[in-house]
Structures are given as structure tokens and as C-alpha cells.
Amino acid sequence: MRVMIATLIARRELRDQWRDRRTLFLIFGLPVLMYPLFVGVGLLFWSALQDKRYVIGVVGAERLPTGAAPLSAVAGMAAEVAYSHRVYPALIQEGRFNPRYFKRSPNGGGELLLRFLSEVDEELLAQRAVDALLIVEGNCAIELEQDKRPSLRILAREGEENSKLAVQRLAEVLEQWQEDVKKARFIRHGLPEDFDKPLRIHNPISDKPLEKRLFDELRDTLVKVIPFLLIMWMLTGSLYPAIDMTAGEKERGTMETLLISPASRSEIVAGKFIAVTVMGYATAVWNVILMLGAVWVAQMFFPHELLSLPGLVAGLLTAIPLAVLISAAALSLGIFARSTREGNYYMVPMFLVLLPLAYWSMTPGNELSAHTAWIPVVNVLLLQQRLLATRPDPFPWWTLPVIGASMTLCIALLLGVAIRQFHREEVLFRDAQTPVRRWFLRSTNNE
């Protein structure tokens, strides 16, 4: 095979693709619109959660502790003794929930507005007058003083999102209040406030500040999502050029002109393959550039390292075998198609194969190992995740030869199929008007 001829064909195909404004917009223009749109929608979503207001109907609020020490604990006692006799904290102060429990809420957003009721009225839930009901059963303050176990009950609308969020927010507040009530009860009985924790367990995750935990969750999500986005954009950047260079040429009638040229069929396939690979990889490069800009902007608002920027750049190298594999598969299917429309149908199986593999790589706890390093696509995506992560453990260099062997075998197989298809006249010269052979469970005499 003559490299110069294959390169010449690749340049001709790339020049034709660069002249197609629709392809250029789909590959390069659409990401410019999509990334700011995703960021804007995310910010609007977060802002909506922060500004969200939920109405909580409270029945029996007067039976809750008020936060004041009982007279029996104050009369005739010294100040230090009265102080040691801890009082039960107030859940509601000045017509709203105690603000200290909102500050410690993990989810942060959403204000709870209280509506005090004299009796339980579930119709208010059905009429959306309240998002949840908090019912104080019995006299909570007196039962706590008597070391009993009072009961609080929450009612909500079934199958409604606002009510579900309101219940979650309310449950967080009650959980924090219950912790303070428990500490006060321990101290009343002369026990340390952490009496129910016989062991001191230093958890590296729970010991972190709330902001750091949220940051780590965001970083772990991006490490898995970015490789997934890259392969999706490479699919977009490879499929349409591959269809246009194969089935599209059959429709336009330019395939015959190319076949009578001095180039061999293997050289034609190689030239088209190079062009499709360049288009797919250029899509990956463009998206990485946009991601670098987004990470650089986001990093200004975070005190910790969001992603490994060198790892994001190194991910470009690992995207090469993915672009080559996708291009080989797309070219094989495109050659078999009779028309552009049929080629689009044939590309659906590629999504059905690649999407489960991409989802597999995002499985929690799934990492590069002696087994996953041999699985095509999954191994490269896991490698990209490892490059993006900021981890102190040694990098698994031993997996690189295994990944290279696995991807090379698949690429060679798909390219062989494409070249074989290009040598079959009954495949190459099919057009859209060729009747499709119908298959029946039983043949008839008329056929």
C-alpha cells in the first residue's frame, strides 16, 4: 500500500468535510453551545434549590420544648449547677425553626416556612396549601422531662416532588435537633454527651468539612463523566463523516470515479479511515480544550484541586485508540450501507454496543485490573478516569501494554472487515434502488 496515495485521499476527504457547514457545526459549533448551556442549567438548578421555599404545617408546636430551664432545676441552685443541668433545646424559635440546624444541613438549600395549625387537616396537603405536616403527638416537652420517648409524625403528598423535597429537608432538621436532645438527656443523667459512642472512629470522609465533602463528590463525578462525554463526542465526530464518505458517495455517484483512479482499494479504505479518524480525534481535542477552559474558570472558585489538568491533557493521547476504533467500526458499517439513510440506521448498533461499555466503566468501584484491562473501550475509559483523578497511589503502568494489545486487535479486525467489504462488488455497487431480499419462514412458489 502506498502511503502517499492514502494520504492524498485522506486530504481530499478532509477538504470535502471542512466545506460542509452542517458537519462543522455539529462537531465544533455544538459543543461551544452545549457546555455553557450545561453550566447555566446547573447554576439555575442550584439557585432554584437555594431559593426554594417549602410550607410546613405544624400541629402541637406549643407542646415542644422552649429551650428554657425548668423551675425545678433553677430554684435553690447555684449558677454552675443550673448550667450543668442542661435544658432541652428549642426546635422552633420566634415562629421558625432554629437556624442552627439549617447551618448543619448537608443539602444546604431550601427555606422552611411554618404554618401553625390547631388540628390535623390533611386536606391542606391535597390542596397544596402546605408541602408537609409535622404532628407533635402528646406533650413532647413534659415527656422529655419525664425521660419518656415522645413521638413526632410527618405527613406528605404521595408522588409529588415538592412534598418529597420538603420532607427530606424537614427530616434533616429534626435529625439535627434530635442529636442535641440526646446530648441534653445524657448530661441530665450525669453522662458525657457522647455516651452513645463508646469508640472514637476517625473517618477520613466524615471528618472533612461539609464544603470539602461536597467538593470531593463533584470531583469524583467529573472524573467519570468527562471520559463518557469524550467518547460520545467522538462518536458524533466520526459517524457522520464516515457515512458521508461511504454511503454518501454511493448516492452522489462519485464512488465509481474514485474506483477507476490509480489507487488500490486498500489505499482508498486507508485514506478514508485516516480522514474519519482525524475528524473524530479533532472533536475530542476541541472538547478537551473547552473542558480545560471550564475547569480553569471553575478552579478560581474552589480552594482545592478540581481535576488533574496534566491528566486531562494526557487523556488526549488515550483518546487516539478510541478514535481509531470508532472510525474503523463506522467505516465498516458505512461501506455496507446503500444510502445515507440506511447508514444512519446501521450506526444504531454502535451505540447499543458502546453505551453499555461506557456505563460499565462508570460503575462504582470499577478500576483497571488484570481483567478490565483486556476489555475494549472500558479499559481506555478507566485509564482516562485514572489520569483525571488526583490520587497518591502509584499509576498502573503495567496495564498500558495490555490495553494497547486489546485495542490493536479490535482495530485490526474492524479494518480487515472494511477492506473486505470494499473488495466485494455486490456490496460496493449497491444503490438505494436495489430491491431488498425478503426472508420468510417458508418460501412460496411465486418467488
C-alpha positions as CSV (number, residue, x, y, z in Angstrom):
1,M,0.0,0.0,0.0
2,R,1.4,3.4,-1.0
3,V,1.3,5.8,1.9
4,M,1.3,8.9,-0.3
5,I,-1.8,7.8,-2.2
6,A,-3.7,7.0,1.0
7,T,-2.6,10.4,2.4
8,L,-3.8,12.2,-0.7
9,I,-7.2,10.5,-0.5
10,A,-7.4,11.5,3.2
11,R,-6.6,15.1,2.4
12,R,-9.3,15.1,-0.3
13,E,-11.9,13.7,2.1
14,L,-11.0,16.1,4.9
15,R,-11.2,19.0,2.5
16,D,-14.7,17.9,1.5
17,Q,-15.7,17.6,5.2
18,W,-14.4,21.1,6.0
19,R,-16.5,22.5,3.3
20,D,-19.7,21.0,4.8
21,R,-21.0,23.7,7.3
22,R,-23.5,21.3,8.9
23,T,-20.8,18.8,9.8
24,L,-18.6,21.6,11.2
25,F,-21.4,23.0,13.3
26,L,-22.3,19.5,14.6
27,I,-18.7,18.7,15.6
28,F,-17.3,22.1,16.6
29,G,-20.1,24.5,17.0
30,L,-22.5,22.4,19.0
31,P,-20.0,21.8,21.9
32,V,-19.5,25.6,22.2
33,L,-23.2,26.0,22.8
34,M,-23.7,22.9,24.9
35,Y,-21.1,23.4,27.6
36,P,-22.2,26.9,28.6
37,L,-25.8,25.6,28.4
38,F,-25.0,22.7,30.8
39,V,-23.2,25.1,33.2
40,G,-26.0,27.6,33.1
41,V,-28.7,25.0,33.7
42,G,-26.6,23.6,36.6
43,L,-26.3,27.0,38.1
44,L,-30.0,27.7,37.7
45,F,-30.8,24.3,39.2
46,W,-28.6,25.1,42.2
47,S,-30.0,28.6,42.6
48,A,-33.6,27.2,42.4
49,L,-32.8,24.8,45.2
50,Q,-31.3,27.5,47.3
51,D,-34.3,29.9,46.8
52,K,-36.9,27.2,47.1
53,R,-39.5,27.7,49.9
54,Y,-41.5,24.9,51.5
55,V,-44.5,25.4,53.7
56,I,-44.6,23.1,56.8
57,G,-47.8,22.8,58.7
58,V,-47.1,22.2,62.4
59,V,-49.7,20.8,64.8
60,G,-48.9,21.0,68.5
61,A,-46.0,23.4,68.4
62,E,-46.9,24.7,71.9
63,R,-46.0,21.2,73.2
64,L,-42.4,21.3,72.1
65,P,-39.5,22.3,74.4
66,T,-38.9,26.1,74.5
67,G,-35.2,25.9,75.4
68,A,-35.7,27.4,78.9
69,A,-34.6,25.6,82.1
70,P,-37.4,24.2,84.2
71,L,-38.1,25.9,87.6
72,S,-37.2,22.7,89.5
73,A,-33.7,23.0,88.0
74,V,-33.2,26.7,88.7
75,A,-34.7,27.3,92.2
76,G,-32.3,26.9,95.1
77,M,-29.3,26.0,92.9
78,A,-26.0,27.7,92.2
79,A,-25.4,29.1,88.7
80,E,-22.9,26.4,87.8
81,V,-25.2,23.6,89.0
82,A,-28.1,25.1,87.0
83,Y,-25.8,25.3,84.0
84,S,-24.8,21.7,84.3
85,H,-28.4,20.7,84.3
86,R,-28.7,21.1,80.6
87,V,-32.1,22.0,79.1
88,Y,-33.6,20.5,76.1
89,P,-33.1,22.8,73.0
90,A,-35.9,24.5,71.3
91,L,-36.9,23.3,67.8
92,I,-38.9,26.4,67.0
93,Q,-37.9,29.9,67.9
94,E,-39.8,33.1,67.0
95,G,-42.1,31.4,64.6
96,R,-39.5,29.4,62.7
97,F,-37.1,26.5,63.0
98,N,-33.9,27.1,65.0
99,P,-31.4,28.4,62.4
100,R,-28.5,26.4,63.9
101,Y,-30.0,23.2,62.4
102,F,-30.1,24.7,58.9
103,K,-26.4,25.6,59.0
104,R,-25.6,21.9,59.6
105,S,-27.8,20.6,57.0
106,P,-25.9,18.5,54.3
107,N,-28.1,19.6,51.4
108,G,-28.0,23.3,52.3
109,G,-30.8,24.8,50.2
110,G,-34.5,25.3,50.7
111,E,-36.2,27.5,53.3
112,L,-38.9,26.0,55.6
113,L,-41.8,28.3,56.3
114,L,-44.0,27.3,59.2
115,R,-47.8,27.4,59.3
116,F,-49.2,26.7,62.8
117,L,-52.4,24.6,62.9
118,S,-54.7,23.8,65.8
119,E,-55.6,20.3,64.4
120,V,-54.5,17.8,61.8
121,D,-56.0,18.7,58.4
122,E,-54.8,16.5,55.6
123,E,-56.9,18.4,53.1
124,L,-54.2,21.2,53.2
125,L,-51.8,18.7,51.7
126,A,-54.2,17.8,48.9
127,Q,-54.9,21.4,48.2
128,R,-51.1,22.2,48.2
129,A,-51.6,24.8,51.0
130,V,-48.7,23.0,52.8
131,D,-46.0,20.8,51.5
132,A,-45.7,18.6,54.6
133,L,-47.3,18.2,58.0
134,L,-45.4,17.9,61.3
135,I,-47.5,16.5,64.1
136,V,-46.4,16.6,67.7
137,E,-48.1,13.6,69.3
138,G,-48.7,14.1,73.1
139,N,-46.9,16.7,75.2
140,C,-43.3,16.5,73.9
141,A,-41.8,18.9,76.5
142,I,-43.3,17.1,79.5
143,E,-42.5,13.6,78.2
144,L,-38.9,14.6,77.7
145,E,-38.7,15.9,81.3
146,Q,-40.1,12.5,82.4
147,D,-37.4,10.7,80.4
148,K,-40.1,9.3,78.1
149,R,-39.9,8.9,74.4
150,P,-42.3,11.4,72.7
151,S,-43.3,10.9,69.1
152,L,-43.3,13.3,66.1
153,R,-45.0,12.3,62.8
154,I,-44.6,13.7,59.3
155,L,-47.3,13.5,56.6
156,A,-46.6,14.2,52.9
157,R,-48.3,14.1,49.5
158,E,-47.6,10.8,47.7
159,G,-45.7,11.0,44.4
160,E,-45.2,14.8,44.4
161,E,-41.7,16.2,44.1
162,N,-42.0,19.4,46.2
163,S,-43.5,17.5,49.1
164,K,-40.7,14.9,48.9
165,L,-38.1,17.6,49.0
166,A,-39.8,19.3,51.9
167,V,-39.9,16.1,53.9
168,Q,-36.2,15.5,53.2
169,R,-35.4,19.0,54.4
170,L,-37.6,18.7,57.4
171,A,-36.1,15.3,58.3
172,E,-32.6,16.7,58.2
173,V,-33.7,19.5,60.7
174,L,-35.4,17.0,63.0
175,E,-32.3,14.7,62.9
176,Q,-30.0,17.5,64.0
177,W,-32.4,18.6,66.7
178,Q,-32.7,15.0,68.0
179,E,-28.9,14.8,68.4
180,D,-29.0,17.9,70.6
181,V,-31.9,16.5,72.6
182,K,-30.0,13.3,73.1
183,K,-26.9,15.1,74.4
184,A,-29.0,17.1,76.9
185,R,-30.6,13.9,78.2
186,F,-27.2,12.3,78.7
187,I,-25.9,15.3,80.7
188,R,-29.0,15.3,82.8
189,H,-28.2,11.8,83.9
190,G,-24.6,12.7,84.6
191,L,-23.2,11.1,81.4
192,P,-21.0,12.6,78.8
193,E,-22.8,13.9,75.8
194,D,-21.1,11.3,73.5
195,F,-22.1,8.5,75.8
196,D,-23.7,6.5,73.0
197,K,-20.4,6.5,71.1
198,P,-18.1,4.1,73.0
199,L,-15.5,4.2,70.3
200,R,-13.8,7.2,68.6
201,I,-13.7,6.4,64.9
202,H,-11.8,8.8,62.8
203,N,-13.4,8.6,59.4
204,P,-11.4,10.4,56.7
205,I,-14.6,11.2,54.8
206,S,-17.0,12.3,57.6
207,D,-14.3,14.2,59.4
208,K,-13.9,16.5,56.5
209,P,-15.8,19.8,56.4
210,L,-19.1,19.8,54.6
211,E,-17.7,22.0,51.8
212,K,-14.8,19.6,51.2
213,R,-17.1,16.6,51.1
214,L,-19.3,18.3,48.5
215,F,-16.2,19.2,46.5
216,D,-14.9,15.7,46.5
217,E,-18.3,14.3,45.3
218,L,-18.2,16.8,42.5
219,R,-14.7,15.9,41.5
220,D,-15.5,12.1,41.6
221,T,-18.5,12.7,39.4
222,L,-16.5,14.7,36.8
223,V,-13.8,12.1,36.7
224,K,-16.4,9.6,35.5
225,V,-18.5,11.9,33.3
226,I,-15.7,13.5,31.3
227,P,-14.4,10.3,29.6
228,F,-18.1,9.4,28.9
229,L,-18.6,12.8,27.2
230,L,-15.4,12.4,25.2
231,I,-16.5,9.1,23.7
232,M,-20.0,10.4,22.9
233,W,-18.5,13.4,21.1
234,M,-16.0,11.2,19.2
235,L,-18.9,9.1,18.1
236,T,-20.6,12.2,16.8
237,G,-17.4,13.4,15.1
238,S,-16.8,10.0,13.4
239,L,-20.2,8.7,12.4
240,Y,-21.4,11.4,10.1
241,P,-18.1,11.8,8.1
242,A,-17.9,8.0,7.8
243,I,-21.4,7.8,6.4
244,D,-20.8,10.7,4.0
245,M,-17.5,9.2,2.7
246,T,-19.1,5.8,2.0
247,A,-22.8,5.6,1.6
248,G,-22.9,9.3,0.7
249,E,-20.5,8.7,-2.2
250,K,-22.7,5.9,-3.5
251,E,-25.7,8.2,-3.5
252,R,-23.8,11.0,-5.3
253,G,-22.3,8.6,-7.8
254,T,-18.7,9.6,-7.1
255,M,-17.7,6.1,-5.8
256,E,-17.1,4.8,-9.4
257,T,-14.9,7.8,-10.2
258,L,-12.7,7.0,-7.2
259,L,-12.5,3.3,-8.0
260,I,-11.1,3.9,-11.5
261,S,-8.3,6.0,-10.2
262,P,-4.8,4.5,-9.9
263,A,-5.3,4.0,-6.1
264,S,-5.9,0.4,-4.9
265,R,-9.0,-0.3,-2.9
266,S,-6.9,-0.9,0.3
267,E,-5.4,2.6,-0.3
268,I,-8.9,4.1,-0.7
269,V,-10.0,2.5,2.6
270,A,-6.9,3.6,4.3
271,G,-7.4,7.2,3.1
272,K,-11.0,7.3,4.2
273,F,-10.0,5.7,7.5
274,I,-7.4,8.4,8.2
275,A,-9.9,11.1,7.4
276,V,-12.6,9.7,9.7
277,T,-10.1,9.2,12.5
278,V,-8.8,12.8,12.2
279,M,-12.4,14.2,12.3
280,G,-13.2,12.0,15.4
281,Y,-10.0,12.9,17.2
282,A,-10.3,16.6,16.3
283,T,-13.7,16.5,18.0
284,A,-12.1,15.1,21.1
285,V,-9.3,17.7,21.1
286,W,-11.8,20.5,20.7
287,N,-13.9,19.2,23.6
288,V,-10.8,18.8,25.8
289,I,-9.9,22.5,25.1
290,L,-13.3,23.6,26.1
291,M,-13.1,21.4,29.3
292,L,-9.8,22.9,30.1
293,G,-11.3,26.4,29.9
294,A,-14.3,25.3,32.0
295,V,-12.0,23.7,34.7
296,W,-9.7,26.7,34.7
297,V,-12.7,29.0,35.4
298,A,-14.2,26.7,38.0
299,Q,-10.9,26.3,39.7
300,M,-10.9,30.0,40.6
301,F,-13.9,29.4,42.8
302,F,-12.6,26.3,44.6
303,P,-9.8,26.2,47.1
304,H,-8.9,22.6,46.2
305,E,-7.7,21.0,43.0
306,L,-10.7,20.0,41.0
307,L,-9.1,17.8,38.3
308,S,-5.6,16.9,37.2
309,L,-5.0,19.3,34.3
310,P,-2.0,17.3,33.1
311,G,-4.2,14.2,33.3
312,L,-6.8,15.9,31.2
313,V,-4.2,16.7,28.6
314,A,-2.8,13.2,28.8
315,G,-6.3,11.9,28.2
316,L,-5.9,13.2,24.6
317,L,-3.3,10.5,24.0
318,T,-5.6,7.8,25.3
319,A,-8.4,9.1,23.1
320,I,-6.4,8.2,20.0
321,P,-7.1,4.4,20.2
322,L,-10.8,5.2,20.9
323,A,-11.0,7.4,17.8
324,V,-9.3,4.8,15.7
325,L,-11.6,2.0,16.9
326,I,-14.8,4.1,16.4
327,S,-13.6,5.2,12.9
328,A,-12.9,1.6,11.8
329,A,-16.3,0.4,13.0
330,A,-18.1,3.3,11.4
331,L,-16.3,2.8,8.1
332,S,-17.2,-0.9,8.0
333,L,-20.9,-0.2,8.5
334,G,-20.9,2.8,6.2
335,I,-19.4,0.8,3.3
336,F,-22.1,-1.9,3.7
337,A,-24.9,0.7,3.6
338,R,-26.6,1.6,0.3
339,S,-27.6,5.1,1.2
340,T,-27.0,7.8,3.8
341,R,-30.4,7.0,5.4
342,E,-29.5,3.3,5.7
343,G,-26.1,4.2,7.0
344,N,-27.7,6.1,9.9
345,Y,-29.7,3.0,10.7
346,Y,-26.6,0.9,10.8
347,M,-24.9,3.2,13.2
348,V,-27.6,2.4,15.9
349,P,-25.9,-0.9,16.8
350,M,-22.7,1.0,17.5
351,F,-24.5,3.0,20.2
352,L,-26.0,-0.2,21.6
353,V,-22.6,-1.7,22.0
354,L,-20.6,1.3,23.1
355,L,-23.1,2.8,25.6
356,P,-23.2,-0.3,27.8
357,L,-19.4,-0.4,27.8
358,A,-19.2,3.3,28.7
359,Y,-21.8,2.8,31.5
360,W,-19.8,-0.2,32.7
361,S,-16.7,2.0,33.1
362,M,-18.7,4.3,35.3
363,T,-19.7,1.5,37.7
364,P,-18.7,2.5,41.3
365,G,-15.5,0.7,42.4
366,N,-14.6,-0.4,38.8
367,E,-10.9,0.2,38.2
368,L,-8.2,-1.0,35.9
369,S,-7.3,-4.6,36.7
370,A,-5.9,-7.7,35.1
371,H,-9.4,-8.4,33.7
372,T,-10.8,-4.9,32.8
373,A,-7.5,-4.1,31.0
374,W,-8.5,-6.6,28.3
375,I,-12.0,-5.2,27.7
376,P,-12.0,-2.8,24.7
377,V,-13.4,0.7,25.3
378,V,-13.8,0.0,29.0
379,N,-10.1,-0.2,29.5
380,V,-9.4,3.1,27.8
381,L,-12.2,4.9,29.7
382,L,-10.9,3.5,33.0
383,L,-7.4,4.7,32.0
384,Q,-8.8,8.2,31.4
385,Q,-10.5,8.2,34.8
386,R,-7.3,7.2,36.4
387,L,-5.4,10.0,34.6
388,L,-8.0,12.6,35.7
389,A,-8.1,11.6,39.3
390,T,-5.8,13.3,41.8
391,R,-4.6,10.2,43.7
392,P,-1.4,9.5,45.6
393,D,-1.2,5.7,44.8
394,P,1.2,4.5,42.1
395,F,-0.1,4.7,38.5
396,P,-0.7,1.2,36.9
397,W,1.8,1.4,34.1
398,W,1.7,-2.3,33.6
399,T,-1.8,-2.0,32.1
400,L,-0.7,0.1,29.1
401,P,0.7,-2.9,27.1
402,V,-2.4,-4.9,27.8
403,I,-4.7,-2.0,26.7
404,G,-2.6,-1.4,23.6
405,A,-2.8,-5.1,22.6
406,S,-6.6,-5.3,23.2
407,M,-7.4,-2.2,21.2
408,T,-4.9,-3.1,18.4
409,L,-6.6,-6.5,17.9
410,C,-10.1,-5.0,17.7
411,I,-8.9,-2.2,15.3
412,A,-7.2,-4.7,13.0
413,L,-10.2,-6.9,12.9
414,L,-12.6,-4.0,12.1
415,L,-10.2,-2.6,9.4
416,G,-10.0,-6.1,7.9
417,V,-13.8,-6.2,7.7
418,A,-13.8,-2.7,6.0
419,I,-11.2,-3.7,3.4
420,R,-13.0,-7.0,2.7
421,Q,-16.3,-5.1,2.2
422,F,-14.6,-2.7,-0.2
423,H,-13.5,-5.6,-2.4
424,R,-17.0,-7.1,-2.7
425,E,-18.7,-5.8,-5.8
426,E,-22.2,-6.8,-4.7
427,V,-21.7,-4.6,-1.6
428,L,-19.9,-1.7,-3.1
429,F,-22.2,-1.1,-6.1
430,R,-25.5,-1.5,-4.3
431,D,-27.7,1.6,-4.6
432,A,-30.8,2.7,-2.9
433,Q,-33.0,1.3,-5.7
434,T,-31.7,-2.2,-5.3
435,P,-34.6,-4.4,-4.2
436,V,-34.2,-5.8,-0.7
437,R,-34.3,-9.5,-0.4
438,R,-37.2,-10.6,1.7
439,W,-36.9,-13.6,4.1
440,F,-39.8,-15.7,5.0
441,L,-40.2,-18.6,7.4
442,R,-41.5,-20.6,4.4
443,S,-40.7,-20.0,0.7
444,T,-43.5,-19.7,-1.8
445,N,-43.7,-20.8,-5.5
446,N,-44.2,-17.2,-6.6
447,E,-40.7,-16.2,-5.5
